[in-house]
Amino acid sequence: MRIKGIVQKSLREQYRSFWILLLTLVSAPFFVLIYQLITQGYTPSYKIVIVNEDQSITDSGKTINYGELLTKEIISMKDTLQQINFVFSFSGDRAQATQWLRERKVNLVVFLPDHFSAGVDSLARGMPGKIRYGFSGDLTDFRYLLSAIWTDELMKQYLYPAIGQEPPFEFREIPIGSSGQRSDFDIAVPGLMIFSIVMLMFPASIAMVNEVEKKTILRLKLSKLTTGEFLGGISMVQVMVGIISVAMTLGVAMALGFHTQGAWGAVFLVAVLTSISIISFSLILAAICKSVAEILIIGNFPLFLFMFFTGSMFPLQISPLFSMAGYGIGINGIMSATHSVSALNKILIMDMGIGDIWPELLCLCMLTVLYTLIGWWAYRKRHMKVQ
């Protein structure tokens, strides 16, 4: 069959473009290594300063300062939060603590006012009163938000027994799948696996335009080779490159400590569909360009979009424009890699199966068909039409 000859020719051409092939295969494993080196010694810490301005009260001849008792109790209780590194310190200077906030040396400042003990004592005696305290920090900083939530919880765990009242609720956190045990590095791996496939955009489009630049496309057209045979042979080789790239990326990640119990069949299916999708998109890019130099220049724009606005390089949350069977699709949903990242996150992070990712697979298939139709028509009209 003629398509077999195209596959063999494409393999030889791919080998001749050795540095492009090497860049495609090692880029994602390299980023996995760099990401692991960055995060392996990095344990997020949450720095909290308690400013105790509380005035002690006297009860039965004993001096009691509930502000001091609270701070000591918080230190003992924070050890129960094994996975969160809280660092508490104390200051009597409100202005100094506020300055630390502005300099981002701390994430949260807790202010205990001078009537804090009086409020606790009133409620403990069954008298009307209020316990007032304040939090200060950068409300746009997630470290402040997490510090404030847990510090407030620790304070209430002390205050409820102190005033003789038990909290009417019990909080319990239930992680989805194994997400509660995942590190920042683990969470990044699914996106980097898709990034390894996104890198196919260059070798795939270069393989399609290489014959045009060398003028050998004329001989292929005169041999009555169809567009489907030509592009199909090239695509088979590029799918193989994509699968190898994903396998290398996952292998490096697992060697560096990434563990998963996900469904490998589902991972393979997502990898294959994503490879076909990126190759289909490369058709559009190849139809626009006439030379490898143009690919390397123009191709940077879609590559940038696929890298940074699909969630492959870092988590990205975009408000959905509409939903399909409960699956929200945002503006970045027009890029197939967005759905691939979502699918791999469900499989590798949340331990879900292939039945849980059908909306992503459906979107991936629909976009692949759309890319293929546009690219096929444009490439055939631009490069395969016999003059």
Phi, psi and omega in degrees: 000147181294330181294330177296320177296322178295321178298313180297317179296319180295323177297317179295316179296323179295321179292324178295328175272056191300316185291326176292318177297316180298317178299319180297318186283325188261350184300306182294315175302325178296316179293326175299314179298313180298316182297321180292321178296325180290319188266345187296325179257015185250111175245114182302133177240151183237110187265125185232131177247130177255118177262107184262103177256015186294139175263127183297155175241163179247127181226115181055042178080000180253139177270124182236132175236100184294335177297316178293318179297321180296314182296321178294321181292323180298319180299319180288326182281333184295339179293344177286342179269079190293329186266359182238125184267092177267134177241110182261141172219169187228148181209144176260000184252104181297319182295320180294318179297320178295323178294322177298323176297314182296328179273002180059032175276339177226161181258336184209138172241127178256124179256121173255111186288172185293339181259020182297311181296322180297321179293317179296317182296321180297314180292325179295330179273000181082015180263156178294142180177172179225145174259114183250137172205162185227151175245146177221141179172182178277108186291349177269356183264124182295335178293324176295315182299314180293319178298317182294318182298312184284326177294319177298321178294318179296321179296318180293327177297332176274319188290323182301309176295328182295327180261006176079022178233141177262144179296139183281006182217161176230128183263132176221129182265127181242104181287151175275126180059228179255023184296334181288341181253006184272140176270173177301323179296315180300319183294331183281337188299313180304318179296321180291330175296319177290325176301324179298329178279324178303328180296346175297342184305322181284303182297326180293311181291326178293320179298326181282332183261350183297319180293328179292315182294323181277357180069004178287349178297334180296316179295323179295320180292321180291338179279007180066022177292131181279160177299321181296319179294317182295308182288327178296318179297316179297318183296322179301317179295317182292326175297320177298318178298318180297317180294319177298318180297316178297317180298319178295317180297313179295322179297316178297317180298317180292325177295333181266006173116002179284130180235141178211152175240025183291168180282112185293328177298320179292321178298316180297319180297316178297319180297316181294313181296321179293321178299314179298322181296313181293322177296320178297319177295326179296333175302316180297316180296318180293329179290331181283325189260156178244354182213164178296323179300318178295321178301313184293335180271304184291326184295342180295329182293306177295327178299317178300316180297315181293329181286312193255349183240018176242354182091006182285328181264329175203153182302140183221127177245119179236135182300131182290144175277327177202171179233152179230110183056039179084358180263113183284135180237118180263189182296328179284358178291349177284350176259121188300329182298335177302315182285331177293317178297316178300318181295314181292327175298319178295320183285309189272333182259318184261003177057037178269166181254185184294333179290343181268351184246018182297328176296320178294318180295321179296313178298319180298316180293318181296317179292324178297316178298317180297312178302317184296315181297314180294312182294318179300311181297313183292317182292318180296319181289324186276318190242338187254357181283126180283123181275000000 
